[in-house]
Amino acid sequence: MKLRTLTTAIVFAVTGHAHAATVDVALSDESARFALSSFVGGFAEGRTIMNSSLFYNTENDFVVGAGLHMIDVVGSKTPGLQVGVGFQAYYSRLTNHDGLALALGGIISYRAPQLQRVNFVIHGHHAPSITSYMDSERLSEYGLSIEYSLLPQADVYIGYRKIEIDDQDRTLEMDDSGHIGLRITF
């Protein structure tokens, strides 16, 4: 328990000196994910976002993540479409498993001009065996969600997430379920 508390404090401290922050909580019956992301830079070509997260389930397994992504609008021909690419580092701890992985991935977000309060999001990250260490052979996390803006700075959403970690002789499924969530930006 002390390790979990210390790890959580370190991960959330990573984004401590940023400009704007977003807190994201996603819950299901068997899992929870808490995330903090911050804008750390903005350029004419896009925004840089740093994030950290803690995911755990009822089996007392957990994954801690931290990453850096560049996100921007695609162009004037597709209003409301944003694309992001970046990397994510993961530390996973499950029964008989401790793993570390560096994944590449991205996010696609679309807010249709006709539906200003509705946002569709797809995201995914994958770490192949060359960037997976300790007990991990590879790691994949992906999901999708439909979001609704209750307030200018508060979104609720329903989504699906899958997290898989390949060990030396087995595939460990951390999550494969739907969830509900709340995201607040301040």
C-alpha positions as CSV (number, residue, x, y, z in Angstrom):
1,M,0.0,0.0,0.0
2,K,2.9,2.4,0.8
3,L,4.4,1.7,-2.6
4,R,1.1,2.4,-4.4
5,T,0.7,5.7,-2.5
6,L,4.3,6.8,-3.2
7,T,4.0,5.8,-6.9
8,T,0.7,7.8,-7.2
9,A,2.3,10.9,-5.6
10,I,5.3,10.7,-7.9
11,V,3.2,10.3,-11.1
12,F,0.9,13.1,-10.3
13,A,3.9,15.4,-9.3
14,V,5.2,15.0,-12.9
15,T,2.6,17.4,-14.1
16,G,2.8,19.8,-11.2
17,H,4.2,22.9,-12.9
18,A,2.0,23.1,-15.9
19,H,-0.3,25.9,-17.2
20,A,-3.8,24.4,-17.4
21,A,-4.8,21.0,-16.0
22,T,-7.4,18.4,-16.6
23,V,-8.5,15.8,-14.0
24,D,-10.1,12.7,-15.5
25,V,-11.8,9.9,-13.5
26,A,-13.2,6.8,-15.2
27,L,-15.0,4.1,-13.3
28,S,-16.5,0.6,-13.9
29,D,-17.6,-2.1,-11.5
30,E,-14.2,-3.7,-11.6
31,S,-11.7,-1.0,-12.4
32,A,-10.8,2.7,-11.9
33,R,-8.6,5.1,-13.7
34,F,-7.4,8.5,-12.4
35,A,-5.5,10.8,-14.7
36,L,-4.1,14.3,-14.7
37,S,-3.0,16.0,-17.9
38,S,-1.5,19.5,-18.4
39,F,-0.6,21.8,-21.3
40,V,3.1,22.4,-21.0
41,G,3.6,24.2,-24.3
42,G,1.8,25.7,-27.2
43,F,3.1,26.4,-30.7
44,A,1.6,27.6,-33.9
45,E,1.8,23.9,-35.0
46,G,0.1,22.4,-31.9
47,R,-0.1,21.9,-28.2
48,T,2.1,19.7,-26.0
49,I,0.4,17.8,-23.3
50,M,2.0,15.9,-20.5
51,N,-0.1,13.3,-18.6
52,S,0.0,10.9,-15.8
53,S,-2.4,8.1,-14.7
54,L,-3.1,5.4,-12.3
55,F,-5.3,2.4,-13.3
56,Y,-6.2,-0.4,-10.9
57,N,-8.7,-3.2,-10.8
58,T,-10.4,-5.5,-8.3
59,E,-7.6,-8.0,-8.6
60,N,-5.2,-5.4,-7.0
61,D,-3.3,-5.1,-10.3
62,F,-2.2,-1.6,-11.3
63,V,-0.6,0.3,-14.1
64,V,1.0,3.7,-13.7
65,G,1.5,5.8,-16.8
66,A,3.2,9.0,-17.8
67,G,3.5,10.5,-21.3
68,L,4.0,13.4,-23.7
69,H,1.8,14.1,-26.7
70,M,1.5,16.7,-29.4
71,I,-2.1,17.5,-30.4
72,D,-3.5,19.8,-33.1
73,V,-6.4,20.4,-35.4
74,V,-6.1,18.6,-38.7
75,G,-7.0,21.6,-40.9
76,S,-9.8,23.9,-42.1
77,K,-11.3,21.3,-44.4
78,T,-12.3,19.1,-41.4
79,P,-13.5,21.4,-38.6
80,G,-13.6,19.8,-35.2
81,L,-11.1,17.1,-36.0
82,Q,-8.0,16.9,-33.8
83,V,-5.1,14.4,-34.0
84,G,-2.4,13.7,-31.5
85,V,0.7,11.5,-31.4
86,G,3.2,10.8,-28.7
87,F,4.7,8.3,-26.3
88,Q,3.6,6.8,-23.0
89,A,5.7,5.0,-20.4
90,Y,4.0,2.3,-18.3
91,Y,4.9,0.5,-15.1
92,S,2.6,-2.5,-14.4
93,R,2.3,-4.6,-11.4
94,L,0.2,-7.7,-11.3
95,T,0.3,-11.1,-9.6
96,N,3.7,-12.6,-10.4
97,H,4.4,-9.7,-12.9
98,D,6.4,-6.5,-12.8
99,G,6.7,-4.7,-16.1
100,L,8.0,-1.6,-17.7
101,A,7.1,-0.5,-21.3
102,L,7.5,2.5,-23.6
103,A,4.7,2.8,-26.1
104,L,4.0,4.9,-29.1
105,G,0.4,5.9,-29.9
106,G,-2.1,8.5,-30.7
107,I,-5.5,10.0,-30.3
108,I,-8.3,11.1,-32.7
109,S,-11.0,13.4,-31.4
110,Y,-13.9,14.7,-33.5
111,R,-16.4,17.3,-32.3
112,A,-19.0,17.7,-35.1
113,P,-19.9,21.4,-35.8
114,Q,-23.6,20.5,-35.7
115,L,-23.2,18.8,-32.3
116,Q,-21.0,21.2,-30.4
117,R,-21.4,19.4,-27.1
118,V,-20.7,15.9,-28.4
119,N,-17.2,14.6,-28.9
120,F,-16.1,11.2,-30.3
121,V,-12.6,10.0,-29.2
122,I,-10.4,7.0,-30.2
123,H,-7.0,6.4,-28.6
124,G,-4.4,3.7,-28.6
125,H,-0.8,2.9,-27.5
126,H,1.4,-0.1,-28.2
127,A,4.8,-1.1,-26.8
128,P,6.5,-3.9,-28.8
129,S,8.9,-6.3,-27.2
130,I,11.9,-4.1,-28.0
131,T,10.6,-1.4,-25.7
132,S,9.1,-3.7,-23.0
133,Y,11.2,-4.7,-20.0
134,M,11.3,-6.8,-16.9
135,D,8.4,-9.3,-17.2
136,S,6.6,-7.6,-20.0
137,E,7.0,-8.8,-23.6
138,R,4.5,-6.2,-25.0
139,L,1.7,-3.9,-23.9
140,S,-1.3,-2.5,-25.6
141,E,-3.9,0.0,-24.4
142,Y,-6.7,1.3,-26.6
143,G,-10.2,2.6,-26.2
144,L,-13.0,4.8,-27.5
145,S,-15.5,7.1,-25.9
146,I,-18.5,9.4,-26.6
147,E,-18.3,12.6,-24.5
148,Y,-20.9,15.2,-23.7
149,S,-20.0,18.7,-22.4
150,L,-22.2,19.5,-19.5
151,L,-20.3,22.8,-18.9
152,P,-17.5,24.5,-20.8
153,Q,-15.0,22.9,-18.4
154,A,-16.7,19.6,-17.5
155,D,-17.4,16.6,-19.7
156,V,-19.1,13.3,-18.9
157,Y,-18.5,10.3,-21.0
158,I,-19.2,6.6,-21.6
159,G,-16.4,4.5,-23.0
160,Y,-14.7,1.2,-23.6
161,R,-11.0,0.4,-22.7
162,K,-8.8,-2.6,-23.3
163,I,-5.4,-3.1,-21.6
164,E,-3.4,-6.2,-22.4
165,I,0.1,-7.1,-21.3
166,D,2.0,-10.0,-22.8
167,D,4.2,-11.9,-20.4
168,Q,6.7,-14.5,-21.3
169,D,4.2,-17.3,-21.5
170,R,0.7,-15.7,-21.1
171,T,-1.4,-12.7,-22.0
172,L,-2.6,-10.7,-19.0
173,E,-5.8,-8.8,-19.5
174,M,-6.0,-5.8,-17.2
175,D,-9.3,-4.4,-18.5
176,D,-11.8,-5.2,-21.2
177,S,-14.9,-3.3,-20.3
178,G,-17.0,-0.2,-20.5
179,H,-16.8,2.7,-18.1
180,I,-18.3,6.0,-17.2
181,G,-16.2,9.1,-16.6
182,L,-15.9,12.7,-15.7
183,R,-13.3,15.2,-16.9
184,I,-12.8,18.6,-15.4
185,T,-10.5,21.3,-16.8
186,F,-9.2,24.1,-14.7
